[in-house]
Amino acid sequence: MLQISVIRQNKNEVINRLKVKNFDATNLIETILELDEKRRTTQTKMDETLAEANRVAKSIGQLIKTGKQNEAASLKEQSAQLKAAAKAMAEDLEVYVNEMNKALVQIPNIPHHLVPAGKSAEDNQEVFTHGELPQLTGDFLPHWDLIKKYNIIDFDLGNKVTGAGFPFYRGKGAKLQRALINFFLDEGTKAGYLEYQPPLMVNEASAYGTGQLPDKDGQMYHAPVDKFYLIPTAEVPITNIYRDVILKESDLPVKNVAYSSCFRREAGSWGADVRGLNRLHQFDKVEIVQITTPELSYSALEEMRNHVASLLVKLGLPFRIIRLCGGDMSFTSAMTYDFEVFSAAQKRWLEVSSVSNFESFQSNRMKLRYKTAEGKTELAHTLNGSALALPRVVAALLENNQSPDGIKIPEVLIPFTGFDRID
């Protein structure tokens, strides 16, 4: 959520920057500023009224002590009127604050000045590439045929037990999943991230804090009796560890890594691009999260970007890094890098990670702050990234490493899998 002070002091700049996300905030911002003016005016009047009520109360006590009962009675009536007026102002104030917050949560985060304008993925900027694109020869197969050939992932069984988009992993397919999770977690801890194993469900306050609510209400699986939400990423519970917390500047940066299953209702049947592992309702992912100061958040973003790149290099996957344009960014992000690996059998790029800086957007919602060395309390900056999401990594590994003799396992994974080939 944007800070009202930022909107008040930089109204035109905020409106213009949000146009990069193809969002016209003009009317909402005018509404917010009008409500904010009413809120501030009412707050001032209420404070003045309460101060006068306190002054009158003291006078009543003094009059009673000196035996001036009639004058005290007159002031009691005045005191009652002042308290009633203050109560009415408090009710008005609550209305203004609630209406202002309803409007504020509809406004996306302001994109960083390096974010290009654009409406879709076609307008994203490629900023880095690594590796040569593999050229398959012979009778090569896409991963959805490979998993049937080697009987390592069962979509039909998942559909029977749960529904489409909830596959079973079996045998070497399950071991490959576990190997990737352990590899990603170990690499995260080597890079200084503290490992967590978070709950897979969060309450409304947590989903609101990281920006999933109200923006993605219909895209999250919901347990309405308990008012819990299945997490779309470990970012949600991990970042909410620090909701309503004031950290010390000396404690920053906070660096956490977590594995979790992730649940997303938005997965659907949108053509051939979602076949197999390309899009699922439930999938596994290792997430990295950082909390730092505003001055260091973009260097932290580059550090996280380099960490994700190192994982793909070690797995031997060709990849490219994309800076998302305004129209392709999430509601909460100020800048996002997407990582895409090349799928040899599908002959296309598959997104496997997004690394984002949210600046103070999430921390303002969560009241996540830190105290500077000088004792000043400031909003922290939050960042997160997939390191990595498994389904499309597995798809690319299966397709790119296939041969007539089976599927070769990357060397870095062999200590985790216990085998060097799926055959």
C-alpha positions as CSV (number, residue, x, y, z in Angstrom):
1,M,0.0,0.0,0.0
2,L,1.3,3.4,-0.9
3,Q,2.1,5.9,1.9
4,I,-0.4,8.7,2.0
5,S,2.4,11.1,2.5
6,V,4.0,10.0,-0.7
7,I,0.7,10.6,-2.6
8,R,0.2,14.0,-0.9
9,Q,3.6,15.3,-1.7
10,N,4.1,13.7,-5.2
11,K,0.5,13.6,-6.6
12,N,1.3,14.2,-10.2
13,E,4.5,12.0,-10.2
14,V,2.5,9.1,-8.7
15,I,-0.2,9.4,-11.3
16,N,2.3,9.5,-14.1
17,R,4.4,6.6,-12.9
18,L,1.3,4.4,-12.4
19,K,0.5,5.0,-16.1
20,V,3.6,2.8,-16.8
21,K,1.5,0.0,-15.3
22,N,-1.4,1.1,-17.5
23,F,-3.3,2.2,-14.3
24,D,-5.1,5.5,-14.3
25,A,-5.1,6.5,-10.6
26,T,-6.4,10.0,-11.1
27,N,-9.9,9.6,-9.7
28,L,-8.8,7.3,-6.8
29,I,-6.0,9.7,-5.8
30,E,-8.3,12.7,-5.8
31,T,-10.7,10.7,-3.6
32,I,-7.9,9.7,-1.3
33,L,-6.6,13.3,-1.0
34,E,-10.1,14.6,-0.2
35,L,-10.6,12.0,2.5
36,D,-7.2,12.7,3.8
37,E,-7.9,16.4,4.1
38,K,-11.2,15.6,5.9
39,R,-9.3,13.2,8.2
40,R,-6.6,15.6,9.1
41,T,-9.1,18.5,9.7
42,T,-11.3,16.3,11.8
43,Q,-8.3,14.9,13.7
44,T,-7.2,18.5,14.5
45,K,-10.7,19.6,15.6
46,M,-11.1,16.4,17.7
47,D,-7.7,17.0,19.4
48,E,-8.6,20.6,20.2
49,T,-12.1,19.5,21.5
50,L,-10.6,16.8,23.8
51,A,-7.9,19.3,25.0
52,E,-10.7,21.8,25.9
53,A,-12.7,19.0,27.6
54,N,-9.7,18.2,29.7
55,R,-9.2,21.8,30.6
56,V,-12.9,22.1,31.6
57,A,-12.6,18.9,33.7
58,K,-9.7,20.3,35.6
59,S,-11.7,23.6,36.2
60,I,-14.7,21.6,37.5
61,G,-12.5,19.9,40.1
62,Q,-11.1,23.2,41.2
63,L,-14.6,24.8,41.5
64,I,-15.9,21.9,43.5
65,K,-13.0,22.2,45.9
66,T,-13.7,25.9,46.5
67,G,-17.4,25.3,47.0
68,K,-18.6,26.9,43.7
69,Q,-21.2,24.1,43.0
70,N,-23.4,26.2,40.6
71,E,-20.4,27.2,38.4
72,A,-19.2,23.6,38.5
73,A,-22.6,22.3,37.3
74,S,-22.6,24.7,34.4
75,L,-19.1,23.5,33.3
76,K,-20.3,19.8,33.6
77,E,-22.9,20.5,31.0
78,Q,-20.2,22.1,28.8
79,S,-17.9,19.1,29.4
80,A,-20.7,16.7,28.3
81,Q,-21.2,18.7,25.1
82,L,-17.5,18.7,24.4
83,K,-17.3,14.9,24.9
84,A,-20.3,14.3,22.7
85,A,-18.8,16.5,20.0
86,A,-15.5,14.6,20.3
87,K,-17.3,11.3,20.0
88,A,-19.1,12.4,16.9
89,M,-15.8,13.5,15.4
90,A,-14.2,10.1,16.3
91,E,-17.0,8.4,14.4
92,D,-16.5,10.6,11.4
93,L,-12.7,10.0,11.6
94,E,-13.2,6.3,11.5
95,V,-15.4,6.6,8.4
96,Y,-12.8,8.7,6.6
97,V,-9.9,6.4,7.5
98,N,-11.8,3.3,6.4
99,E,-12.9,4.8,3.1
100,M,-9.4,6.1,2.5
101,N,-7.9,2.7,3.1
102,K,-10.4,1.0,0.8
103,A,-9.3,3.4,-1.9
104,L,-5.6,3.0,-1.1
105,V,-5.6,-0.8,-1.4
106,Q,-6.9,-0.5,-5.0
107,I,-3.7,1.4,-6.1
108,P,-0.8,-0.8,-7.3
109,N,2.8,-0.1,-6.3
110,I,4.7,2.6,-8.2
111,P,7.1,1.1,-10.7
112,H,10.8,1.9,-10.5
113,H,12.0,4.5,-13.0
114,L,13.9,1.7,-14.9
115,V,10.7,-0.2,-15.5
116,P,9.8,0.2,-19.2
117,A,6.3,1.1,-20.3
118,G,4.4,-1.7,-22.0
119,K,1.2,-3.7,-22.0
120,S,2.3,-7.4,-22.2
121,A,5.2,-9.8,-22.2
122,E,6.1,-8.6,-25.7
123,D,7.2,-5.3,-24.2
124,N,9.6,-6.8,-21.6
125,Q,13.3,-6.1,-21.8
126,E,15.9,-8.9,-22.1
127,V,18.8,-7.9,-19.9
128,F,21.0,-11.1,-19.8
129,T,21.4,-14.5,-21.5
130,H,23.5,-17.5,-20.6
131,G,24.3,-20.7,-22.3
132,E,23.8,-22.1,-25.8
133,L,20.4,-23.3,-26.8
134,P,20.4,-27.2,-26.9
135,Q,19.7,-28.8,-30.3
136,L,18.0,-32.2,-30.0
137,T,18.4,-34.8,-32.7
138,G,16.5,-38.0,-33.4
139,D,13.2,-38.9,-31.9
140,F,13.0,-36.4,-29.0
141,L,9.9,-36.0,-26.9
142,P,8.3,-33.2,-24.8
143,H,8.3,-33.7,-21.1
144,W,4.6,-34.8,-20.9
145,D,5.6,-37.8,-23.1
146,L,8.9,-38.4,-21.3
147,I,7.1,-38.7,-17.9
148,K,4.8,-41.4,-19.4
149,K,7.7,-43.2,-21.0
150,Y,9.6,-43.4,-17.8
151,N,6.6,-43.5,-15.5
152,I,7.8,-40.8,-13.1
153,I,4.9,-38.4,-12.9
154,D,1.2,-39.5,-13.0
155,F,-1.3,-36.8,-14.1
156,D,-4.2,-39.3,-14.5
157,L,-3.8,-40.5,-10.9
158,G,-3.7,-36.9,-9.7
159,N,-6.9,-36.2,-11.6
160,K,-8.6,-39.2,-10.0
161,V,-7.6,-38.4,-6.5
162,T,-7.9,-34.6,-6.6
163,G,-8.3,-33.0,-10.0
164,A,-6.5,-31.6,-13.0
165,G,-3.2,-29.8,-12.0
166,F,-2.4,-32.0,-9.0
167,P,0.0,-34.6,-10.2
168,F,1.6,-37.6,-8.4
169,Y,5.4,-37.9,-8.5
170,R,6.7,-41.4,-8.3
171,G,10.0,-43.3,-8.1
172,K,12.8,-41.4,-9.7
173,G,10.4,-38.5,-10.4
174,A,9.8,-38.1,-6.7
175,K,13.5,-38.4,-5.9
176,L,14.3,-35.8,-8.5
177,Q,11.8,-33.4,-6.8
178,R,13.3,-34.0,-3.4
179,A,16.9,-33.6,-4.8
180,L,16.0,-30.2,-6.4
181,I,14.4,-29.0,-3.2
182,N,17.4,-30.0,-1.1
183,F,19.9,-28.5,-3.6
184,F,18.0,-25.2,-3.7
185,L,17.7,-25.1,0.1
186,D,21.4,-25.9,0.6
187,E,22.5,-23.3,-1.9
188,G,20.3,-20.8,-0.1
189,T,21.8,-21.5,3.3
190,K,25.3,-21.3,1.8
191,A,24.4,-17.8,0.6
192,G,23.5,-16.7,4.1
193,Y,19.7,-17.3,4.2
194,L,18.1,-18.8,7.3
195,E,15.9,-21.7,6.5
196,Y,12.3,-21.9,7.6
197,Q,9.6,-24.5,7.0
198,P,6.4,-22.4,7.0
199,P,2.7,-23.3,7.4
200,L,0.9,-23.8,4.1
201,M,-2.2,-21.8,5.2
202,V,-2.3,-18.2,6.4
203,N,-5.0,-15.9,7.8
204,E,-6.6,-12.9,6.2
205,A,-4.2,-10.4,7.8
206,S,-1.2,-12.3,6.4
207,A,-2.7,-12.5,2.9
208,Y,-3.5,-8.8,3.1
209,G,-0.1,-7.9,4.4
210,T,1.8,-9.1,1.3
211,G,-0.8,-7.9,-1.1
212,Q,-2.6,-11.1,-2.2
213,L,-5.8,-9.6,-0.7
214,P,-7.9,-8.0,-2.0
215,D,-6.1,-8.1,-5.4
216,K,-6.0,-11.9,-5.9
217,D,-8.9,-12.9,-3.7
218,G,-10.5,-15.2,-6.4
219,Q,-7.2,-16.8,-7.3
220,M,-6.4,-18.2,-3.9
221,Y,-7.8,-21.4,-2.4
222,H,-9.9,-20.5,0.6
223,A,-11.0,-22.4,3.7
224,P,-13.9,-20.2,4.6
225,V,-14.9,-21.8,7.9
226,D,-11.5,-20.9,9.4
227,K,-10.9,-17.9,7.1
228,F,-7.6,-19.4,6.0
229,Y,-6.0,-19.2,2.6
230,L,-3.7,-21.8,1.0
231,I,-0.4,-20.0,0.2
232,P,0.5,-19.2,-3.4
233,T,4.1,-18.9,-2.4
234,A,6.2,-19.2,0.8
235,E,6.7,-15.4,0.5
236,V,3.4,-14.9,2.3
237,P,4.1,-16.7,5.6
238,I,7.8,-15.8,5.6
239,T,7.4,-12.1,5.1
240,N,4.5,-12.0,7.6
241,I,6.9,-13.3,10.3
242,Y,7.8,-9.6,10.6
243,R,4.3,-8.1,10.5
244,D,3.9,-5.5,13.2
245,V,7.6,-5.8,14.1
246,I,10.2,-3.1,14.6
247,L,13.6,-4.4,13.7
248,K,17.0,-2.9,14.5
249,E,18.9,-1.5,11.6
250,S,21.9,-3.6,12.8
251,D,19.7,-6.7,12.3
252,L,19.3,-5.9,8.6
253,P,19.4,-7.4,6.0
254,V,17.1,-10.3,7.1
255,K,17.6,-13.2,4.7
256,N,15.2,-16.2,4.8
257,V,14.8,-19.2,2.6
258,A,11.9,-21.7,2.7
259,Y,10.5,-24.6,0.8
260,S,6.8,-25.1,0.5
261,S,4.1,-26.5,-1.7
262,C,2.2,-23.7,-3.5
263,F,-1.4,-23.5,-4.5
264,R,-2.8,-21.4,-7.3
265,R,-6.4,-21.5,-8.6
266,E,-5.6,-19.3,-11.6
267,A,-4.0,-22.3,-13.4
268,G,-6.3,-23.2,-16.2
269,S,-6.7,-24.6,-19.7
270,W,-5.3,-21.9,-22.0
271,G,-4.0,-24.0,-24.9
272,A,-0.9,-26.1,-25.5
273,D,1.3,-23.8,-23.5
274,V,-0.1,-25.2,-20.2
275,R,0.4,-28.9,-20.9
276,G,2.1,-31.2,-18.5
277,L,4.2,-29.3,-15.9
278,N,3.9,-26.0,-17.6
279,R,1.1,-24.9,-15.3
280,L,-0.2,-26.6,-12.2
281,H,-2.6,-25.9,-9.3
282,Q,-0.2,-27.3,-6.8
283,F,3.6,-27.2,-7.2
284,D,6.8,-27.1,-5.1
285,K,9.0,-24.0,-4.8
286,V,12.0,-22.7,-2.8
287,E,11.6,-19.1,-2.0
288,I,14.1,-16.5,-0.8
289,V,13.1,-13.3,1.1
290,Q,15.0,-10.3,2.1
291,I,14.2,-7.4,4.3
292,T,16.5,-4.4,4.2
293,T,16.8,-0.6,4.2
294,P,15.6,1.6,1.4
295,E,19.2,2.5,0.5
296,L,20.3,-1.1,0.0
297,S,17.2,-2.7,-1.5
298,Y,18.2,-2.5,-5.1
299,S,21.7,-3.9,-4.4
300,A,19.8,-6.7,-2.6
301,L,17.7,-7.2,-5.7
302,E,20.8,-7.6,-7.8
303,E,22.3,-10.0,-5.2
304,M,19.1,-12.2,-5.3
305,R,19.2,-12.0,-9.1
306,N,22.8,-13.3,-9.1
307,H,21.9,-16.1,-6.7
308,V,19.1,-17.4,-8.9
309,A,21.3,-17.2,-12.0
310,S,24.0,-19.3,-10.2
311,L,21.4,-22.1,-9.6
312,L,20.6,-22.3,-13.3
313,V,24.3,-22.2,-14.2
314,K,25.0,-25.2,-11.9
315,L,22.0,-27.1,-13.3
316,G,23.4,-26.5,-16.9
317,L,20.2,-24.9,-18.1
318,P,20.4,-22.1,-20.7
319,F,18.4,-19.1,-19.4
320,R,17.6,-15.4,-20.0
321,I,16.7,-12.7,-17.6
322,I,13.9,-10.3,-18.4
323,R,13.0,-7.0,-16.8
324,L,9.2,-6.9,-16.8
325,C,7.4,-3.9,-18.3
326,G,4.8,-2.1,-16.4
327,G,1.9,-3.9,-17.9
328,D,3.3,-7.4,-17.1
329,M,4.3,-6.6,-13.5
330,S,2.4,-7.7,-10.4
331,F,0.2,-5.4,-8.4
332,T,2.7,-5.2,-5.5
333,S,6.1,-5.0,-7.3
334,A,8.2,-2.0,-8.0
335,M,10.6,-3.9,-10.2
336,T,10.7,-7.6,-11.3
337,Y,13.2,-9.8,-13.0
338,D,11.8,-12.9,-14.6
339,F,14.1,-15.9,-15.3
340,E,13.2,-18.1,-18.2
341,V,14.9,-21.4,-19.2
342,F,14.9,-22.8,-22.7
343,S,12.9,-25.9,-23.3
344,A,14.5,-27.8,-26.2
345,A,11.6,-30.1,-27.0
346,Q,9.0,-27.4,-26.8
347,K,11.3,-24.9,-28.5
348,R,10.3,-22.0,-26.2
349,W,11.2,-20.2,-23.0
350,L,9.6,-21.2,-19.7
351,E,9.5,-18.9,-16.7
352,V,11.0,-20.5,-13.6
353,S,11.5,-17.5,-11.3
354,S,10.5,-14.0,-10.5
355,V,12.7,-11.8,-8.3
356,S,11.0,-8.6,-7.1
357,N,11.6,-5.5,-5.0
358,F,8.4,-4.3,-3.4
359,E,10.1,-1.3,-1.7
360,S,7.8,-0.2,1.2
361,F,4.6,-1.3,-0.4
362,Q,4.2,-4.5,1.7
363,S,5.9,-3.1,4.8
364,N,3.4,-0.2,4.9
365,R,0.5,-2.7,4.9
366,M,2.3,-4.9,7.5
367,K,3.7,-2.1,9.7
368,L,7.1,-3.7,9.2
369,R,9.6,-1.1,10.4
370,Y,13.2,-0.7,11.6
371,K,14.8,1.7,14.0
372,T,17.9,3.5,12.7
373,A,21.0,4.0,14.7
374,E,19.8,7.5,15.4
375,G,16.6,6.1,16.9
376,K,14.3,7.1,14.0
377,T,11.6,4.6,12.9
378,E,11.4,3.9,9.2
379,L,9.5,1.5,6.9
380,A,11.7,-1.4,5.7
381,H,11.9,-2.6,2.1
382,T,10.9,-6.2,1.3
383,L,12.1,-8.4,-1.6
384,N,11.4,-12.0,-2.6
385,G,12.3,-14.4,-5.4
386,S,11.8,-18.0,-6.6
387,A,15.0,-20.0,-6.1
388,L,13.5,-21.9,-7.7
389,A,10.0,-23.1,-8.8
390,L,10.3,-26.8,-9.6
391,P,7.8,-27.7,-12.4
392,R,9.3,-26.0,-15.4
393,V,12.8,-26.6,-14.1
394,V,12.0,-30.3,-14.2
395,A,10.4,-30.0,-17.6
396,A,13.5,-28.3,-19.0
397,L,15.8,-30.8,-17.3
398,L,13.9,-33.8,-18.7
399,E,13.7,-32.4,-22.2
400,N,17.1,-30.9,-22.6
401,N,19.0,-33.9,-21.1
402,Q,17.1,-36.7,-22.9
403,S,19.0,-39.2,-25.1
404,P,18.3,-42.7,-26.4
405,D,19.9,-44.1,-23.2
406,G,17.6,-42.1,-20.8
407,I,17.7,-38.7,-19.1
408,K,21.0,-37.5,-17.7
409,I,20.9,-36.0,-14.2
410,P,22.9,-32.8,-13.7
411,E,26.1,-33.5,-11.8
412,V,25.2,-31.2,-8.9
413,L,22.0,-33.3,-8.2
414,I,23.6,-36.7,-8.2
415,P,24.6,-36.6,-4.5
416,F,20.9,-35.8,-3.7
417,T,19.3,-38.3,-6.2
418,G,21.6,-41.2,-5.7
419,F,21.4,-41.9,-9.5
420,D,22.8,-40.3,-12.6
421,R,20.2,-41.2,-15.1
422,I,16.4,-41.8,-15.5
423,D,16.0,-44.9,-17.6
